[in-house]
Amino acid sequence: MVAPQDDHETPARTLVIGCGNLLRGDDAAGPVLIRRLRDRRTHPGVDCVDAGTGGVDVVALMRGRDHVVLVDACCSGGETGAIYEVPGEELERVLPPEGINLHAVRWDHALALGHWLLKKEYPRRVTVFLVEAKAFEPGAGLSPSVDRAVDELVDVVSEAIAG
């Protein structure tokens, strides 16, 4: 996990979290988005974090934030590069059917765990953006459709955190 970009003690009220594995093709959509947002340097007061694949880390990162934007790749059978926006409240009460195993917590499980655990410190607003992925081969880069979608999503996320 890469630490927030700001060096202040109090976390920014808004947090963008990119989830995924940089070494597995389109699964890198979230971390690549974080890097592209940081390159713009136009988001003062916003922390941008590459959370990798550490779902439990997402819970700690969300604590006390007003707005959390989470970005990850998905495989829903849609067109490669499609972008889906999912309100956090649709996901924050969904726990895995077998319960929570801290070694297998994904970010979607982290939303449910965070809602339960953080209570009043849970973000007032959570927005999830998913990019339909195609390939997850080790060592591969983003497929062209996902690369274009991540560029588009940089603008979408920038608008979401500005408003």
LOLUMTOR-608823 format. One record per atom (N, C-alpha, C): x, y negated, z negated. Coordinates in steps of 0.05 Angstrom, whole numbers, padded with zeros to 5 digits, always signed. Each point is the difference from the previous one (the first is absolute). Layout:
N
XYZ/...
***
This chain:
163
+00017+00024+00000/-00017-00024+00000/+00018-00025+00000/-00007-00019+00016/+00014-00026+00001/-00014-00019-00018/+00016-00015-00016/-00012-00019-00019/-00013-00023+00014/-00018-00014-00014/-00013-00024+00011/+00022-00020+00009/-00007-00017+00020/+00020-00018+00011/+00006-00024-00017/-00019-00007-00018/+00005-00024-00017/+00014+00009-00025/+00018-00017-00011/+00015+00007-00023/-00012-00012-00026/-00025-00007+00000/-00012-00012-00024/-00011+00022-00018/-00003-00006-00026/-00009+00020-00019/-00030+00005+00002/-00016-00020+00006/-00029+00003+00002/-00006+00009+00029/-00014+00023+00003/-00006+00008+00027/-00018-00019+00015/+00003-00002+00026/-00018-00016+00016/-00028+00010-00003/-00020-00017+00004/-00028+00008-00003/-00008+00018+00023/+00014-00002+00023/-00006+00017+00023/+00023+00018+00006/-00006+00025+00006/+00020+00021+00006/-00007+00015+00025/+00019+00003+00018/-00003+00017+00023/+00018+00024-00004/-00012+00024+00002/+00014+00025-00004/+00000+00016+00026/+00023+00007+00010/+00003+00018+00023/+00007+00028-00010/-00016+00019+00008/+00005+00028-00008/+00008+00016+00024/+00017+00020-00005/+00008+00018+00022/+00029+00006-00001/+00009+00016+00019/+00027+00010+00001/+00014-00010+00025/+00020-00017-00003/+00015-00011+00022/+00013+00021+00018/+00003+00024-00010/+00015+00021+00015/-00018+00019+00015/-00027-00006+00000/-00019+00019+00013/-00018-00014+00020/+00011-00011+00020/-00015-00011+00023/-00021-00021-00009/-00025+00005+00009/-00021-00019-00005/-00007-00004-00030/+00009+00018-00017/-00005-00003-00028/+00014-00025-00011/+00018-00011+00015/+00015-00024-00008/-00016-00026+00004/-00025+00002+00009/-00015-00024+00006/-00001-00020-00024/-00005+00010-00024/-00002-00018-00023/+00027-00013-00007/+00021+00015-00003/+00026-00012-00005/+00010-00019+00022/-00005+00006+00025/+00007-00017+00022/-00015-00026-00002/-00026+00001-00006/-00016-00024-00003/+00012-00018-00022/+00009+00011-00022/+00012-00016-00022/+00024-00014+00011/+00017+00013+00014/+00024-00012+00011/-00007-00023+00019/-00020+00004+00017/-00007-00021+00019/-00013-00024-00014/-00015+00005-00021/-00011-00022-00016/+00022-00016-00013/+00020+00014-00011/+00022-00013-00013/+00016-00017+00019/+00003+00010+00025/+00015-00014+00020/-00013-00027+00007/-00026-00002-00003/-00013-00025+00006/+00004-00021-00022/+00004+00009-00025/+00005-00018-00022/-00020-00023-00002/-00025+00006+00005/-00021-00021+00000/-00021+00006-00022/+00007+00016-00019/-00019+00008-00020/+00009-00006-00029/+00003-00025-00007/+00009-00006-00027/-00022+00009-00020/+00009+00010-00022/-00019+00008-00021/-00012+00027+00006/+00010+00015+00019/-00009+00027+00007/+00023+00019-00003/-00004+00021-00015/+00021+00021-00002/-00006+00021+00022/+00021+00009+00014/-00003+00021+00020/+00018+00023-00008/-00011+00024-00003/+00014+00022-00011/-00002+00025+00018/+00022+00012+00006/+00000+00026+00014/-00001+00021-00023/-00024+00013-00003/-00003+00019-00022/+00008+00028+00009/+00008+00004+00025/+00008+00026+00009/-00023+00019-00002/+00005+00023-00013/-00021+00020-00003/-00007+00004-00030/+00008-00019-00016/-00004+00002-00029/-00027-00010-00009/-00021+00017-00001/-00027-00009-00007/-00002-00011-00028/+00014+00012-00019/-00002-00009-00028/+00012-00028-00002/+00020-00007+00016/+00011-00026+00000/-00020-00021+00008/-00019+00007+00017/-00021-00019+00009/-00016-00009-00024/-00006+00018-00019/-00016-00008-00023/+00015-00022-00016/+00025+00003-00005/+00015-00020-00015/+00002-00026+00015/+00004+00001+00026/+00002-00024+00016/-00025-00017+00000/-00023+00013-00001/-00026-00014+00002/-00007-00015-00026/+00011+00008-00021/-00008-00011-00027/+00001-00030+00000/-00023-00013-00007/-00001-00028-00004/-00001-00017+00025/-00002+00012+00023/-00002-00015+00025/-00029-00007+00006/-00004-00022+00015/-00027-00008+00008/-00008+00015+00025/+00018+00002+00019/-00006+00012+00026/+00023+00019+00008/-00007+00024+00007/+00020+00020+00010/-00009+00008+00028/+00019-00001+00018/-00004+00010+00027/+00019+00024+00003/-00011+00022+00008/+00015+00025+00003/-00001+00009+00029/+00023+00007+00011/+00002+00008+00028/+00013+00027+00002/-00012+00018+00016/+00011+00027+00004/-00008+00010+00027/+00013+00022+00008/-00008+00014+00024/-00022+00020-00007/-00016+00008+00019/-00021+00020-00005/-00002+00019+00024/-00014+00022-00004/-00006+00019+00022/-00029+00007-00003/-00017-00016+00013/-00029+00006-00001/-00011+00011+00026/+00017+00002+00020/-00009+00010+00026/-00007-00022+00019/+00004-00025-00008/-00006-00023+00017/+00022-00005+00020/-00003-00022+00014/+00020-00008+00021/+00025-00009-00014/+00023+00009+00009/+00025-00008-00012/+00003-00030+00001/+00007-00012-00022/+00004-00028-00002/-00025-00015-00010/-00022+00014-00002/-00024-00013-00010/+00004-00010-00029/-00011-00023-00007/+00003-00011-00026/-00027+00001-00014/+00000+00011-00024/-00025+00002-00016/+00004-00017-00026/-00021-00015-00006/+00000-00014-00026/-00020+00013-00018/+00009+00007-00024/-00017+00014-00019/-00001-00016-00026/-00023-00009-00010/-00001-00013-00026/+00010+00019-00022/+00016-00010-00017/+00011+00016-00022/-00021+00014-00017/-00023-00013-00004/-00021+00012-00017/-00011+00026+00011/+00004+00004+00026/-00009+00026+00012/+00019+00022-00007/+00024-00006-00009/+00020+00020-00006/+00007+00002-00030/-00005-00021-00015/+00010-00001-00027/-00014+00019-00020/-00022+00012+00007/-00013+00018-00018/+00002+00029+00010/+00016+00005+00020/+00003+00026+00012/+00025+00014-00012/-00004+00020-00015/+00023+00016-00011/+00002+00026+00016/+00025+00011+00001/+00003+00026+00014/-00018+00021-00014/-00011+00018+00015/-00019+00020-00012/+00013+00017-00022/+00025+00004+00001/+00013+00016-00020/+00011-00016-00024/-00006-00026-00001/+00011-00018-00020/+00026-00012+00008/+00012-00014-00018/+00025-00015+00006/+00024+00016-00010/+00019+00004+00018/+00026+00012-00006/+00019-00023+00006/+00015-00010-00019/+00017-00023+00004/+00021+00004+00021/+00006+00025+00007/+00021+00005+00020/-00012-00001+00028/-00027-00001+00002/-00013+00001+00026/-00019-00024+00004/+00004-00021-00015/-00018-00023+00002/+00007-00016+00025/-00021-00004+00017/+00003-00017+00024/-00011-00027-00007/+00003-00020+00018/-00010-00027-00005/-00030+00000-00005/-00015+00016+00015/-00029+00000-00004/-00007+00011-00028/+00014+00020-00009/-00003+00009-00027/+00008-00022-00020/+00021-00015+00007/+00010-00021-00018/-00021-00022-00004/-00017-00005+00021/-00021-00020-00003/-00020+00010-00021/-00008+00025+00001/-00018+00011-00019/+00012+00000-00028/+00025+00009-00002/+00014+00001-00026/+00003-00028-00011/+00008-00019+00017/+00004-00027-00008/-00026-00013-00010/-00022+00005+00014/-00026-00011-00009/-00007+00010-00028/+00005+00026-00005/-00006+00012-00026/+00020-00010-00021/+00026+00000+00007/+00021-00006-00020/+00003-00029-00006/-00001-00017+00020/+00006-00029-00003/-00023-00016-00010/-00024+00009+00005/-00025-00013-00009/+00000-00029+00007/+00003-00018-00019/-00002-00029+00005/+00024-00011+00016/+00022+00015+00001/+00024-00008+00014/+00000+00010+00029/-00021+00014+00008/-00003+00010+00027/-00006-00024+00018/+00011+00000+00025/-00005-00023+00018/-00029-00005+00005/-00007-00026+00002/-00028-00007+00006/-00007+00009+00029/+00020+00001+00017/-00006+00008+00028/+00023+00017+00011/-00008+00022+00012/+00019+00019+00013/-00009+00004+00029/+00018-00004+00018/-00006+00004+00029/+00020+00021+00010/-00010+00019+00015/+00017+00021+00011/-00001-00002+00030/+00023-00001+00013/+00002+00002+00029/+00014+00025+00008/-00012+00016+00017/+00011+00025+00010/+00005-00002+00030/+00023+00011+00008/+00007+00001+00029/-00001+00029+00008/-00016+00006+00021/-00002+00027+00010/+00027+00008+00012/+00011+00022-00011/+00027+00009+00008/-00002+00023+00020/+00022+00005+00013/+00002+00022+00019/+00021+00020-00007/+00024-00009-00007/+00022+00018-00003/+00014-00004-00027/+00007+00022-00013/+00013-00001-00026/+00026+00015-00001/+00013+00004+00023/+00025+00015+00001/+00022-00013-00015/+00016+00015-00015/+00023-00011-00015/+00019-00014+00020/+00008-00024-00007/+00020-00014+00016/-00012-00017+00023/-00025+00004+00006/-00013-00015+00022/-00006-00029-00009/-00002-00018+00019/-00009-00027-00005/-00030-00002+00003/-00010-00024-00002/-00028-00005+00005/-00007+00006+00029/-00023+00012+00005/-00009+00003+00028/-00008-00028+00010/+00001-00005+00026/-00005-00027+00010/-00027-00011-00009/-00021+00016+00000/-00027-00009-00008/+00000-00009-00029/+00014+00015-00017/+00001-00007-00029/+00017-00024-00004/+00022-00003+00015/+00017-00023-00002/-00016-00026+00007/-00016+00001+00021/-00016-00023+00008/-00021-00005-00022/-00012+00021-00011/-00020-00004-00020/+00012-00013-00025/+00024+00008-00008/+00013-00012-00023/+00005-00030+00005/+00009-00007+00024/+00003-00029+00007/-00027-00014-00003/-00021+00011+00010/-00027-00012-00003/-00008-00002-00029/+00006+00021-00015/-00007+00001-00028/+00015-00021-00017/+00024-00007+00008/+00014-00022-00013/-00017-00025+00000/-00012-00006+00022/-00017-00024+00003/-00025+00004-00017/-00012+00023+00001/-00025+00006-00015/+00005-00002-00030/+00022+00011-00009/+00006+00000-00029/+00007-00029-00008/+00014-00014+00017/+00007-00028-00006/-00026-00017-00004/-00019+00005+00016/-00026-00014-00003/-00014+00009-00025/+00001+00025-00006/-00014+00011-00024/+00012-00012-00026/+00026-00003+00000/+00012-00010-00025/+00000-00031-00002/-00005-00013+00023/-00002-00029+00000/-00027-00009-00009/-00021+00016+00004/-00027-00008-00006/-00010+00012-00024/
***
